[in-house]
Amino acid sequence: MVQHIGPAVAPFLVAFAIAVVLAPLAILGARRAGWLKQVRDRDIHLRPIPDVGGFVLLVAFAAASWWAVPWSSYTLPMIGLGAAAAVVFAVDDRRPLPAGVKFAAQVAIALVAVVVFSRQFQIGFFTLPHFGLVNLAPVVAIPLSLIWLLGMQNTVNFLDGVDGLAAGVVGIVALVLLVAASTHGPLAMVYLTAALAGACGGFLVFNFSPARVFMGDSGSNFLGLILGLMSIAGVAKVAVAFSLVIPVFALAIPIADTAWAIVRRRRGRISIAHPDTRHIHHQLLDFGLTQAQTCLVFYCSALILGSFGLMIYGHRRVLAVAIILLVVPLSTVLGELLQRSPVRLPFPFLRQLLAEAPPPRPEIGFR
């Protein structure tokens, strides 16, 4: 694992550097061109912010990937599909498209990935203990792969509601996939996951609260699609049972939030694409956390749950180290929140036990 991860440091740093250099230029260009995310009633930001981050992420990832593994069978298809998603949804950022048109675009791009590049991005088989290799017929493999890619795109899209949240979580999941691919996947995927993590990290310098640039639907759909493609190519191609469990574990909270949002909107007889402010990150903000603290909770959760997924691949020590390191910032955030909270638990005996000591009585004596 160390032998494979070591060379991945270079594409990570290249993607990080490109994103850090390109983001200020994109911000300046967007302000001059008027390409800004205006403030709406349900938005958290208080002033118009450039939302050209999708192109920053695309260029940083594509350049680092092509520099690291130009002749890989995964590199060019992944860059091309990601560019298609970024460009199509950049149009939506500029002039909002109907929900049906956006979903059709997602389906079309995912269908090209699954059908045209079936060898790289189709879940065609898996292996179960005691049963061996199980091949999936195209009638099963194509819908399964399609649902996975659509789920990843919409999960990241719903996650993009707080400064730095989507980029940080996707970067963490990419690092988790990097560790998994280092022992059970093609070497090219180690470099590609490192490039994605580096692009997210560099972009996060300008996207963390208070954000100076947004990724927009262009960036969220690009990240979701690339993450879905990587999880299939880098992990699901391995003959291991439940091979998609790593990204599912790492994205467990966003996936659950997306599923509940769909159920909630259908129960309310409104469109699934109808936006609202009842996602988990909105609830944490209402609970009293800042945007930075909300991101920290999601980051730590993704790392801890992703470590559980890595346990299946034999990285048991990763889980212990992750939990020990991440409990510290989580407990710090919750401790500060509880200190500021006006809510107190009604336990009189605790109040008596913890009450301040009474003032000392004056000494009584005789002269």
N, C-alpha and C positions, 0 to 999 in steps of 0.2 A: 504493500500500500504506500509506504514512504517513497519507494523508488518511483512509483507512478505519479504521486502527488507533487513531488519536487519539481519536475519540469513544468507543471501546471501553474507555478507561481508567475512565470513570465507572461503568458497570455492574460492572467488576471491583472497584472500591473499595467500591461499595455492597454487593455480595455478601460481600466480605472483612469489612467492618464488621459486617454482620448476623451472620455466623458467629462473629466474635470476641465479640460481645455475647451471643448466644444460647447459646453453648457452656457458659459457667459456670452459667447458669440451668438448662440441661438436666442438667448434672452434679449440681447440688444437688437437683433434682427426682428424678433417678434414684436417688440415695442414700436419699432419704426414702421413695421407693416400693419400694426393694429391687430395682430393675431393674439388676442387676450381672452382669458376666461372671465366673463362678466359675473358679477355677484347676483345670485338668485336667492329667493326666500329660504330655500333649504340648504344653502351653502354655508360653510364655516368661515371661509376667507372673507375679509372685509374690503378688499380692493381688487381691481382687475389684475390677474396674474397671467403671464405667458404660458400657453399650454402646448409647447412644441417639444416636450420631452421625449415623445415617441421617436423623433428623428435622431435625437442624441443617443438614445438607447440602441437604436438600429445601427447607426454608423459605428459606435464604439464596439458593439458585439460583432458586426460583420468584419470590421478591419482586423480586430484581434483574432477572430476565428480564421480568417483567410491567411493571416500572417503565421499562425501556429500550425494549421493542418489544411493547406490549400487543396490537396488532392484527395481528401477523404470523401467517401461516398455520401457522407452526411452533410458536409459543410455547405456546398452550393445549394442543394435543395432546401436546407434549413434557412439559409440567408434569403433565398428567393421567396419562400412562403412567408417568412417574417416581414419582408419588405412589402409584399402584397397586403398583408394585414395592416401594416403601419400606414400605407398610402391610402387605402380605402377608408380607414377610420379617421385619418386626418381630414378627409372631406367632411365627415360627420362632425368633427370638432369645429370646423369652420361654418358649416351650414347643417344643422341637425337633420339627420335622415329619419324616416319613419322606422319604428321598431321592426316591422316586417322586413324592410330592406336590409337593415343591419344584421338580422338573424340569417337572412338568405346569403349575405356576404360571408358570414362565419361558416355556414354550411358549405358553401362553394369552395372556400379555401381549404377547409378540413377535408372535403371530399377529394380534392386534388392530391393532398398529402397522402391519404389512405389508399387511393386507387392508382394514381400515377407512380407514386413512390412506395408501393406496397412492400417492397423488400426491406426498406428502412423503417417505415412508420406504420406498420400494420401489426396488430396483436394476432399473430397467426398460430401461435402454439403456447403451451405452458407445460410444466412438468409437475406431477403430484407424487408424493411419497407412495411407494408400493404399487403405483400404477404406471409410472414412466411417462413418456412423452405423449401429450394429448394435442393432436392437430385440430385446428378449428376450420371449418368450411368457410369459404368466402361469405356465404349468406349470414354467418355469425360474426366472423372477424371484422368485416367492414362496418356494420352497425355498432359493434362494440368499440372499435377504434374511433369512429366518428363521435359517439357519445362522450368518450373520454376527452377528446380534443375540445369539443364544444363546452364540456363542463369546466375544463381548465380555463378557457377564455372568459367565461362568465363569472367564474369564481374570482379571478384576479380583477375583473372589471368591477364587481360588487365590492371588492376589498379596497378599491381606490377611493376612499372617502375621507381620509385624514392625511395630513402632510407626512410624507415619508413612509406610510404604512405599506403600500403595495410593493414599492421598490425594495424595501428592507426585507419583507417576508419572502419575496421571490428570490432575492439574493441569498438568503439563508437556505431556502429549499434547494437552490442550485449547488450550494456547498455540500449539503447532505447528499445530493445525487452524485456529486464529485467523489465523495468517499465511497459510495456504493459502486460506482463505475470503476474505481481504482482496483477493485478486487474481482468484480463480476461483470464487467462490461468492456466494450472496445476501448482501446487507448485514446482514440480520437474523441470520444465523449468526455474523457477527463479534461481535455483542453477546451472543448466547447462549453462545458459546464463552468469551467474556470473563467472563460471569457464572459459568460452571462453574469456570473457573480461580480466580476470586476466592473462591468458596465453599470450594474445596479449600484454598486458601492460608490463609483464616481458620480453618478447622477444624484445619489442621496446627499452628497455634499451641498447641493443647491436645492434639494427637494425636502429635506428634513425641516421640521417646524422651527421658525416660520419659513415656509417655502417661498422661493424666488422663481420657481418654474414648476409647472404641472406636467404630468405625462399625458393627460387627456385620454380619450378612448383609444387614440392611436397607440399610445404606449402600453396601456393595460391589455389591449387585445394582442399586441405584439408579444408582451411578456407571457401572457397566458398560453398563446399558441406555441411559443418556443419551449416553454416549460412542459407542455403536454407532449411535444415531439421528443424532447430529451428523455422524459420518463419512459417512453415507449422504446426508444432506440438504445438508451443506456442501461435500463434496468429490466424492462419487460422482455427483451430478447434473450435474457438469461434463462436457462432451464431450471427455474426455482419456483416452487409453489408460492402462490400469492405474491408474485413479483412486483405488483404495483403498490404494495403495502407501504413502501417508503414514502413516495409523494403523498399518498392518502393520509398517512399518519402526520407528516409534516404540515399538511394543509387541512388537518382535521377540523379546526375551528372555522376557518373560512368556508370550507365545504359544507359544514353543518349550518352555517349562517346563510349560505346561498340556498340550500334545500329548504330551510325554514322560511326564507323570504318568498320562495315560490309558493309554498303551502299557505302562508299568511295572505298573500295577494289573491290567490284563488279563492280562499275562504271569504275574502272581502269583495269578491266579484269584480276585481279590477285586473288589468293586464299584468302579466308577469314582468313586463319591461317597465311598468310604472315605478318611478323612483320614490323612495320614502326615506325617513330618518329614523328607522327602527332597527338598523343593523346593530351588531354587537358593539362595533366601535362607537356608534352614536350613543348607545346605552352607557358605555363606560365614560364618555364625556359628560352625559347627564348625571352620572354618579359622582362626578367631581374630579375625575382625572384630567390632566392637561393632554394636549395632543402628543407631546413627547412621551408622557407616561403611558398613554394608550399604546403607542408604538412599542414601547419597551415590554409591555405585557404580551403583545402579540409576538414580538421577536423571541422572547424567552419561551413562550409556549411552543412556537414552531421548532425551536432547537431541542426542547425536551421531548416533544412527540416524535420529531424526526429521529432522535436518538433511539427511541423505542423501536422504530422501524429498522434502524441499522442493527439492532440486536439480532434480528432474524438472519442477518448475513454474517453473524459471528463477531460483531464489534461490541461486545458486552461492556468492555471498559469505557467505551465512549459514553454510555448511559450514565454511569456513576460520576464521571467527571463533569458531564453536562449538568446533571441535577445539582451537584454541589456548587458549581459556579453560578448557576442561574437562579437558585433559591435566594441568593444574597440580594441581587437587584430587585427581584419580585417582592421580597419581604420589606425592602427599603421603601419601595413605592407604596405598598399597602400600609406600612407603618406611618409614613408621612400623611397619607390620606386620613387614617383613623385619628391622628393627632388633631387635624383641622376640622374633623367632622363634628357638627353640633349634636349628633345623635349619641345618646348614652344608654347603656344597658341598665334596666331598673333592678339592680341587686342591692338592697339596703345594707346587707351584711358586708358587702365589699366596700361600700361607702364608709361604714364604721371602721372596717379594718384598715382602710387606706386614708382615713381622715387625718388631718394635720394634728400634731400633738398640741394639747392645751397649754396655754402660757403657764410658767412656773408660779406657784403660790409664794407669797411673801413669807419669809421665815418668821416664826413666832418664838420669841425668847424672853427671858427675864433678866432684868438689870439689878 
